[in-house]
Amino acid sequence: MTKSTTNVMTNKQIKSASLAASLTLLTLASLTLTGCNTVNLGFGEAAKETPAVTLDETITLEQVTQDVTYLASDELEGRHNFTPNIRKAADFIAKRFNEVGLSPAPSALDFKQQYLVQRITPDTLKVEINGRTIASDLLSVATTETEFNWSSNTVSVKDQPINTVMIGEGDNMRKSLRQLNHQGGQHLVLLHPKHEESFKRYQSYFAQGLTKLVNKNATEQGGVIVIALTDISKVKQFNVTGSANVSTTTLSNVVGVLPGKSKANEIVLYSAHYDHLGVKPSIDETSSDSAQQNNEIFNGADDDASGVSAIINIANHFAKKGNNERTLMFAAFSAEEIGGFGSQYFSTHVEPASITAMINIEMIGKPALFGEGTVWMTGMDRSNLGEQLNQTLAPQNLKVYADPYPKQNLFYRSDNATLARLGVPAHSFSSTQLDKDQHYHQVTDDIHSLNLPSMLQVIKMLAIATTPLVDGSITPSRIDPNKVKRGGLIY
């Protein structure tokens, strides 16, 4: 799930502290699966009693544990998009898809659906307003262009006008920039010094560079937003020049298919993202040398090795059943953490109208506030999929809950949003207590922070709940794409 973060603990500290808890978890796992109610093992909030999910042995704790453990291992070093380690993760997922009986998707040779992204990092920026040169530490730029050269005598660039925008002391900076981002084009922003604190955050974010999907068929234009923190309130003349460095990287989605029978042209899509934050430097406070710097691995066990493990094992379940009337597609997306480019590329290689529903699984490794083994979904009011799934689960006294964090806009913060914008009943399913999860986007999100029995119950429940989708007996209503907000064009 996408969000910027800060580092609070070292990997070494948390792993040593949580090892005993992890061993206890695995030792007691069978109690959770064989009893009538789940067992509170002391992970997160005290769990409410939840009926155990009964299912055959096509989904087991042993296999789920093996899959999530490898994906979250130090060997993969956090599965960052621009490192060789994400390719190791892709190889593993492709191998598992093959083992459980999937075939490569038509657009995915050997299960790998390759695409290109460009990383655009600001290099130079000079701004002069009313004859005054603005200091570099008071400037920031978000750009999808490698070069730009504006002046007050220039009417437009690439048929886009150059806009000067004032964000005053009492204006909402975030809202104003969001509007410019959705609009695209060329913008010179004069930002009142009152917004200095927020400006510094944007400046740091933009300095890291932006990522852009290389899509030859794309018609949408990007643009440039230059921000100057200044007390100038009226622009008489300006000159702006800037450049950016570009690097191109090949990334891969991993996509497997289980062909359907009587309704082979209808697709049920199960998805999760397998990229995460990689390795970041941090100070080792336990070292005698206070300046010693270590590399901390952001393992991403919950986010989203848990979801990838889920789709692998759900694929195994339905492959062993062999009675899917609809075609089942299983997609592990890359680049979710840097803008959802994997799912964006995927959406150009499948007919959205053919997708009956998208079950996007995002962070299911820890108990939800509704109890161990429970799950909630985003955007329940946007289609009747949740209602249909709950009708299936009712005989077992189980249910899928509505998103308990509506203010977090989680419907837009994972790969489901891309397909929802095309009308697909696309929802994310999660159990994270995002408002309380101290491990989210931290080095502590490793295998020892997971409640594996709870995670197993969620996977089994999703397999049961979606069985009527698979056998073709239910068809959810479509999402109205006109009611789904578009993504930004620049950042």
C-alpha positions as CSV (number, residue, x, y, z in Angstrom):
1,M,0.0,0.0,0.0
2,T,1.4,3.3,-1.0
3,K,2.6,5.9,1.5
4,S,5.8,7.8,2.4
5,T,7.4,6.8,5.7
6,T,10.2,7.2,8.1
7,N,12.4,4.7,9.8
8,V,12.0,4.2,13.6
9,M,13.8,1.0,14.6
10,T,16.6,-1.2,13.3
11,N,15.9,-4.5,11.7
12,K,18.4,-6.1,14.0
13,Q,16.7,-4.9,17.1
14,I,13.2,-6.0,16.1
15,K,14.2,-9.4,14.7
16,S,16.0,-10.4,17.9
17,A,13.1,-9.1,20.0
18,S,10.4,-10.9,18.1
19,L,12.1,-14.3,17.4
20,A,10.6,-15.9,20.5
21,A,7.1,-14.6,19.6
22,S,7.4,-16.1,16.1
23,L,8.4,-19.5,17.5
24,T,5.4,-19.4,19.8
25,L,3.2,-18.5,16.9
26,L,4.2,-21.4,14.8
27,T,4.0,-23.8,17.7
28,L,0.4,-22.9,18.5
29,A,-0.7,-22.5,14.9
30,S,-2.6,-25.8,14.9
31,L,-4.7,-24.7,17.8
32,T,-6.2,-21.9,15.7
33,L,-7.0,-24.2,12.8
34,T,-8.5,-27.1,14.7
35,G,-10.6,-25.3,17.4
36,C,-14.0,-23.7,17.0
37,N,-12.6,-20.2,17.8
38,T,-9.3,-18.4,17.0
39,V,-6.7,-18.2,19.7
40,N,-5.3,-14.8,20.8
41,L,-1.5,-15.2,20.6
42,G,-0.8,-11.6,21.8
43,F,-0.3,-10.0,18.3
44,G,-1.9,-6.6,18.0
45,E,-5.3,-6.0,19.7
46,A,-7.0,-8.7,21.7
47,A,-8.9,-10.7,19.1
48,K,-12.6,-11.3,19.2
49,E,-13.8,-14.9,18.8
50,T,-14.1,-15.7,15.2
51,P,-15.4,-19.1,13.8
52,A,-12.6,-21.0,12.2
53,V,-12.8,-21.5,8.4
54,T,-13.1,-25.0,7.3
55,L,-11.7,-25.9,3.9
56,D,-9.8,-28.9,2.4
57,E,-6.0,-29.1,2.5
58,T,-5.4,-27.2,-0.8
59,I,-4.5,-24.2,1.4
60,T,-2.2,-25.1,4.3
61,L,-0.3,-23.2,7.0
62,E,2.9,-24.9,6.0
63,Q,2.8,-23.7,2.4
64,V,1.6,-20.2,3.1
65,T,4.4,-19.8,5.7
66,Q,7.0,-21.0,3.2
67,D,5.8,-18.6,0.5
68,V,5.5,-15.5,2.7
69,T,8.8,-16.3,4.5
70,Y,10.8,-16.3,1.3
71,L,9.2,-13.2,-0.2
72,A,9.9,-11.3,3.0
73,S,13.4,-12.7,3.5
74,D,16.5,-10.6,3.8
75,E,17.8,-12.4,0.7
76,L,15.3,-10.3,-1.4
77,E,16.3,-7.1,0.4
78,G,12.9,-5.5,0.4
79,R,12.1,-6.1,-3.3
80,H,12.8,-2.6,-4.4
81,N,11.7,-1.9,-8.0
82,F,15.0,-0.7,-9.2
83,T,17.2,-3.6,-8.0
84,P,18.0,-7.1,-9.1
85,N,16.2,-8.4,-6.0
86,I,12.8,-7.7,-7.4
87,R,13.7,-10.0,-10.3
88,K,14.5,-12.8,-7.9
89,A,11.0,-12.3,-6.4
90,A,9.4,-12.4,-9.8
91,D,11.3,-15.6,-10.6
92,F,10.0,-17.2,-7.4
93,I,6.4,-16.2,-8.1
94,A,6.6,-17.5,-11.7
95,K,8.0,-20.8,-10.4
96,R,5.2,-21.1,-7.9
97,F,2.5,-20.2,-10.5
98,N,3.9,-23.0,-12.7
99,E,4.0,-25.5,-9.8
100,V,0.4,-25.0,-8.9
101,G,-0.8,-25.5,-12.4
102,L,-1.2,-22.1,-14.0
103,S,-0.3,-21.2,-17.6
104,P,1.4,-18.0,-18.6
105,A,-1.0,-15.2,-19.7
106,P,-0.8,-14.5,-23.4
107,S,1.0,-11.2,-22.8
108,A,3.4,-12.7,-20.3
109,L,6.1,-14.9,-21.7
110,D,7.2,-17.4,-19.0
111,F,4.7,-15.6,-16.7
112,K,6.6,-12.3,-17.0
113,Q,4.7,-9.3,-18.4
114,Q,7.5,-6.9,-19.0
115,Y,7.2,-3.1,-19.3
116,L,9.4,0.0,-19.2
117,V,9.4,2.8,-16.7
118,Q,11.4,6.0,-16.7
119,R,12.8,7.5,-13.5
120,I,13.0,11.3,-14.0
121,T,15.2,13.0,-11.4
122,P,15.6,16.9,-11.3
123,D,19.1,18.1,-12.1
124,T,19.2,21.8,-12.6
125,L,16.6,24.6,-11.9
126,K,16.9,28.4,-12.1
127,V,14.1,30.8,-11.5
128,E,14.1,34.6,-11.9
129,I,11.0,36.6,-11.1
130,N,10.8,40.3,-11.6
131,G,14.5,40.5,-12.0
132,R,15.1,38.7,-8.7
133,T,16.9,35.3,-8.6
134,I,15.3,32.8,-6.3
135,A,17.7,30.9,-4.1
136,S,18.0,27.2,-4.9
137,D,16.9,26.1,-1.4
138,L,13.6,27.9,-2.0
139,L,12.8,26.0,-5.2
140,S,11.3,22.7,-6.0
141,V,10.2,21.0,-9.2
142,A,8.1,18.0,-10.2
143,T,8.6,17.2,-13.9
144,T,7.9,14.6,-16.5
145,E,10.0,16.6,-19.0
146,T,13.8,16.3,-19.4
147,E,14.2,20.0,-20.3
148,F,12.0,23.1,-19.9
149,N,12.7,26.8,-20.7
150,W,10.0,29.3,-20.0
151,S,9.8,33.1,-20.0
152,S,7.1,35.6,-19.6
153,N,7.4,36.2,-23.4
154,T,6.6,32.5,-24.1
155,V,2.9,31.9,-24.7
156,S,2.8,28.1,-24.5
157,V,5.0,25.0,-24.5
158,K,3.8,21.9,-26.5
159,D,0.4,23.7,-27.0
160,Q,0.1,24.0,-23.2
161,P,0.0,27.5,-21.7
162,I,2.4,28.5,-19.0
163,N,0.4,29.3,-15.9
164,T,1.5,31.4,-13.0
165,V,-0.3,30.3,-9.8
166,M,-0.4,32.1,-6.5
167,I,-0.8,30.1,-3.3
168,G,-1.4,32.6,-0.6
169,E,-1.0,32.5,3.2
170,G,-4.5,31.3,3.8
171,D,-4.8,29.0,0.8
172,N,-4.8,25.2,1.0
173,M,-1.4,24.3,-0.5
174,R,-2.0,20.5,-0.8
175,K,-5.4,21.0,-2.5
176,S,-4.0,23.6,-4.9
177,L,-1.1,21.4,-6.0
178,R,-3.4,18.4,-6.4
179,Q,-5.6,20.4,-8.8
180,L,-2.5,21.3,-10.9
181,N,-1.3,17.7,-10.8
182,H,-4.7,16.5,-12.2
183,Q,-4.7,19.2,-14.8
184,G,-1.2,18.6,-16.1
185,G,0.7,21.1,-18.1
186,Q,3.2,23.8,-17.2
187,H,2.9,25.7,-13.9
188,L,5.0,28.3,-12.1
189,V,3.8,28.4,-8.5
190,L,4.5,31.3,-6.1
191,L,4.1,29.9,-2.6
192,H,3.7,32.2,0.4
193,P,6.5,31.7,3.0
194,K,3.8,30.7,5.5
195,H,3.8,27.3,3.9
196,E,7.5,26.7,4.4
197,E,7.1,23.5,6.5
198,S,4.8,21.9,3.9
199,F,7.1,23.1,1.1
200,K,10.1,21.3,2.6
201,R,8.2,18.0,2.6
202,Y,7.2,18.4,-1.1
203,Q,10.7,19.6,-1.9
204,S,12.2,16.4,-0.4
205,Y,9.7,14.2,-2.2
206,F,10.1,15.8,-5.6
207,A,13.9,15.7,-5.3
208,Q,13.8,11.9,-5.2
209,G,12.5,12.0,-8.8
210,L,9.3,10.8,-10.4
211,T,8.5,7.6,-12.3
212,K,6.7,7.5,-15.6
213,L,5.3,4.5,-17.5
214,V,6.7,4.3,-21.0
215,N,3.6,3.7,-23.0
216,K,3.7,4.4,-26.7
217,N,0.0,4.4,-26.9
218,A,-0.5,6.9,-24.1
219,T,-2.3,10.1,-25.1
220,E,-2.2,11.9,-21.7
221,Q,0.4,14.6,-21.3
222,G,2.5,15.1,-18.2
223,G,3.9,18.5,-17.3
224,V,6.0,20.5,-15.0
225,I,5.2,22.2,-11.6
226,V,7.9,24.6,-10.4
227,I,7.4,25.9,-6.9
228,A,9.1,29.1,-5.6
229,L,8.8,29.9,-1.9
230,T,8.7,33.7,-2.1
231,D,6.9,36.8,-0.8
232,I,6.5,38.0,-4.4
233,S,2.8,38.4,-4.9
234,K,2.7,39.9,-8.4
235,V,4.6,38.6,-11.5
236,K,5.7,41.2,-14.1
237,Q,8.2,39.0,-15.8
238,F,9.9,35.6,-15.2
239,N,12.5,33.3,-16.6
240,V,12.6,29.6,-15.7
241,T,15.1,26.9,-17.0
242,G,15.5,23.4,-15.8
243,S,16.6,19.9,-16.7
244,A,16.2,16.4,-15.4
245,N,18.1,13.1,-15.7
246,V,16.3,10.1,-17.1
247,S,17.0,6.4,-16.5
248,T,14.9,3.6,-18.0
249,T,14.2,0.3,-16.2
250,T,12.5,-2.9,-17.3
251,L,10.0,-4.2,-14.7
252,S,7.7,-7.2,-14.8
253,N,4.3,-8.2,-13.6
254,V,3.9,-11.9,-13.1
255,V,0.6,-13.2,-14.6
256,G,-0.8,-16.7,-14.7
257,V,-4.0,-18.1,-16.0
258,L,-6.4,-21.0,-15.2
259,P,-8.6,-21.3,-18.3
260,G,-12.3,-21.4,-17.7
261,K,-14.8,-23.9,-19.1
262,S,-18.3,-22.7,-20.0
263,K,-17.6,-19.0,-19.4
264,A,-14.0,-18.9,-20.5
265,N,-14.4,-15.3,-21.9
266,E,-15.2,-14.0,-18.4
267,I,-12.3,-13.4,-16.0
268,V,-12.0,-13.3,-12.3
269,L,-8.8,-11.5,-11.4
270,Y,-6.9,-12.1,-8.2
271,S,-4.0,-9.7,-7.6
272,A,-1.4,-8.4,-5.1
273,H,1.7,-6.3,-5.5
274,Y,5.1,-7.8,-4.8
275,D,7.3,-4.7,-4.7
276,H,8.3,-2.9,-1.6
277,L,10.7,-0.2,-0.3
278,G,14.1,-2.0,-0.5
279,V,17.1,-1.0,1.6
280,K,17.6,2.3,3.3
281,P,20.5,3.6,5.4
282,S,20.1,4.2,9.1
283,I,22.2,4.9,12.1
284,D,22.9,2.0,14.4
285,E,22.3,3.4,17.9
286,T,23.7,0.3,19.5
287,S,27.1,0.8,18.0
288,S,29.9,2.3,20.0
289,D,30.5,4.5,17.0
290,S,27.5,6.8,17.0
291,A,28.1,7.7,13.4
292,Q,28.2,4.2,12.1
293,Q,25.6,3.7,9.3
294,N,23.9,0.4,8.5
295,N,21.6,-0.6,5.8
296,E,18.1,-1.5,7.0
297,I,16.0,-3.9,5.0
298,F,12.3,-3.0,4.6
299,N,11.2,-6.6,4.2
300,G,7.5,-5.9,3.4
301,A,6.1,-9.1,5.0
302,D,2.6,-7.7,5.4
303,D,3.0,-5.1,2.6
304,D,2.5,-7.1,0.5
305,A,4.3,-10.5,0.6
306,S,1.1,-11.6,2.5
307,G,-1.1,-10.8,-0.4
308,V,1.2,-12.4,-3.0
309,S,1.3,-15.6,-0.8
310,A,-2.5,-15.5,-0.8
311,I,-3.0,-15.4,-4.5
312,I,-0.5,-18.2,-5.0
313,N,-2.3,-20.5,-2.6
314,I,-5.8,-19.5,-3.8
315,A,-4.5,-20.4,-7.3
316,N,-3.5,-23.8,-6.0
317,H,-6.9,-24.3,-4.4
318,F,-8.9,-23.6,-7.6
319,A,-6.4,-25.5,-9.8
320,K,-6.8,-28.6,-7.6
321,K,-10.6,-28.2,-7.7
322,G,-10.6,-28.0,-11.5
323,N,-14.2,-26.8,-11.7
324,N,-13.8,-23.1,-12.6
325,E,-16.3,-22.1,-15.2
326,R,-14.8,-18.7,-15.5
327,T,-11.2,-18.1,-16.4
328,L,-9.1,-17.2,-13.4
329,M,-6.2,-14.8,-13.7
330,F,-3.6,-14.3,-11.0
331,A,-1.4,-11.1,-11.3
332,A,1.5,-10.1,-9.0
333,F,2.1,-6.5,-9.8
334,S,5.3,-4.5,-9.5
335,A,5.7,-0.8,-9.1
336,E,2.7,-0.3,-6.8
337,E,4.8,1.5,-4.2
338,I,6.0,4.0,-6.8
339,G,2.7,4.9,-8.5
340,G,0.8,1.7,-9.5
341,F,2.5,1.4,-12.9
342,G,2.4,-2.4,-13.0
343,S,-1.4,-2.5,-12.8
344,Q,-1.6,0.4,-15.3
345,Y,0.4,-1.5,-17.8
346,F,-1.6,-4.7,-17.1
347,S,-4.8,-2.8,-17.8
348,T,-3.7,-2.1,-21.4
349,H,-3.3,-5.8,-22.1
350,V,-6.7,-7.1,-21.0
351,E,-10.2,-6.0,-22.0
352,P,-11.7,-4.4,-18.9
353,A,-15.2,-5.5,-19.8
354,S,-14.1,-9.1,-19.7
355,I,-13.1,-8.9,-16.0
356,T,-16.1,-9.9,-13.9
357,A,-14.4,-8.9,-10.6
358,M,-11.0,-8.0,-9.2
359,I,-10.0,-9.4,-5.8
360,N,-6.9,-7.3,-4.9
361,I,-5.3,-8.7,-1.7
362,E,-3.4,-6.1,0.3
363,M,-1.9,-6.6,3.8
364,I,-3.6,-9.5,5.4
365,G,-0.8,-10.6,7.8
366,K,-2.2,-9.1,11.0
367,P,-5.6,-9.4,12.6
368,A,-8.3,-6.8,11.7
369,L,-10.0,-4.8,14.4
370,F,-13.0,-7.2,13.9
371,G,-11.0,-10.2,15.2
372,E,-8.4,-12.7,14.0
373,G,-9.1,-14.3,10.6
374,T,-11.4,-11.4,9.5
375,V,-11.1,-9.2,6.5
376,W,-12.6,-6.0,5.1
377,M,-12.9,-4.5,1.6
378,T,-12.5,-1.1,0.2
379,G,-15.3,0.6,-1.8
380,M,-18.1,-1.7,-0.6
381,D,-20.6,0.9,-1.7
382,R,-19.3,1.1,-5.3
383,S,-20.6,-2.3,-6.4
384,N,-22.6,-5.1,-4.9
385,L,-19.7,-7.5,-4.8
386,G,-19.4,-7.3,-1.0
387,E,-23.1,-8.1,-0.6
388,Q,-22.8,-11.1,-2.8
389,L,-19.7,-12.4,-1.0
390,N,-21.4,-12.1,2.3
391,Q,-24.4,-14.1,1.1
392,T,-21.9,-16.9,0.4
393,L,-20.3,-16.6,3.8
394,A,-23.5,-16.3,5.9
395,P,-24.0,-20.0,6.4
396,Q,-20.6,-20.2,8.1
397,N,-21.4,-17.1,10.2
398,L,-18.6,-15.2,8.5
399,K,-18.6,-11.9,6.6
400,V,-16.5,-9.4,4.8
401,Y,-16.6,-6.1,6.6
402,A,-16.7,-2.6,5.1
403,D,-13.5,-0.5,5.1
404,P,-13.2,0.9,8.6
405,Y,-10.9,3.7,7.6
406,P,-12.8,5.7,5.0
407,K,-10.9,8.9,5.7
408,Q,-7.7,7.2,4.6
409,N,-9.0,6.9,1.0
410,L,-7.7,3.3,0.8
411,F,-9.8,2.6,-2.3
412,Y,-7.3,4.7,-4.3
413,R,-4.1,3.5,-2.6
414,S,-3.7,0.2,-4.2
415,D,-3.8,-1.4,-7.6
416,N,-7.6,-1.9,-7.7
417,A,-8.0,1.8,-8.4
418,T,-6.6,1.4,-11.9
419,L,-9.2,-1.2,-12.9
420,A,-12.0,0.5,-11.1
421,R,-11.4,3.6,-13.3
422,L,-12.2,1.3,-16.2
423,G,-15.5,0.1,-14.7
424,V,-14.3,-3.2,-13.2
425,P,-15.8,-4.2,-9.8
426,A,-12.3,-3.9,-8.4
427,H,-11.8,-3.9,-4.6
428,S,-8.9,-4.4,-2.2
429,F,-9.3,-6.9,0.7
430,S,-7.2,-6.3,3.8
431,S,-7.0,-6.9,7.5
432,T,-4.5,-4.1,8.5
433,Q,-5.3,-1.8,11.4
434,L,-3.7,1.0,9.5
435,D,-4.3,3.6,12.2
436,K,-2.5,1.4,14.8
437,D,0.0,-0.6,12.8
438,Q,3.5,0.5,14.0
439,H,5.1,-1.8,11.5
440,Y,3.6,-0.2,8.4
441,H,6.3,0.9,6.0
442,Q,8.9,0.3,8.7
443,V,11.9,-2.1,8.9
444,T,9.8,-4.0,11.5
445,D,7.4,-5.3,8.9
446,D,9.1,-8.7,8.7
447,I,8.0,-12.3,9.1
448,H,8.0,-12.2,12.8
449,S,5.4,-9.4,13.0
450,L,2.8,-11.6,11.2
451,N,0.0,-13.6,12.7
452,L,0.2,-16.5,10.3
453,P,-2.8,-18.5,11.6
454,S,-5.0,-15.4,11.2
455,M,-3.6,-14.8,7.7
456,L,-4.3,-18.4,6.8
457,Q,-8.0,-18.0,7.9
458,V,-8.3,-14.9,5.7
459,I,-7.0,-16.7,2.7
460,K,-9.3,-19.6,3.2
461,M,-12.3,-17.3,3.7
462,L,-11.5,-15.4,0.5
463,A,-11.3,-18.7,-1.4
464,I,-14.8,-19.7,-0.1
465,A,-16.3,-16.3,-0.6
466,T,-15.2,-16.0,-4.2
467,T,-16.2,-19.6,-5.2
468,P,-19.5,-18.4,-6.7
469,L,-17.5,-15.9,-8.9
470,V,-15.3,-18.8,-10.0
471,D,-18.2,-21.1,-10.8
472,G,-20.2,-18.4,-12.6
473,S,-23.2,-18.3,-10.3
474,I,-22.8,-14.6,-9.3
475,T,-22.0,-11.5,-11.3
476,P,-21.4,-8.3,-9.4
477,S,-22.6,-4.9,-10.6
478,R,-20.0,-2.7,-12.5
479,I,-18.4,0.3,-10.9
480,D,-19.3,3.7,-12.5
481,P,-16.0,5.0,-13.8
482,N,-17.3,8.5,-13.9
483,K,-17.5,8.4,-10.1
484,V,-13.8,7.2,-9.6
485,K,-11.3,10.0,-9.3
486,R,-8.5,10.1,-11.9
487,G,-4.8,9.8,-11.0
488,G,-2.4,12.7,-11.3
489,L,-0.7,13.5,-14.6
490,I,2.6,14.8,-13.2
491,Y,3.4,13.1,-9.8
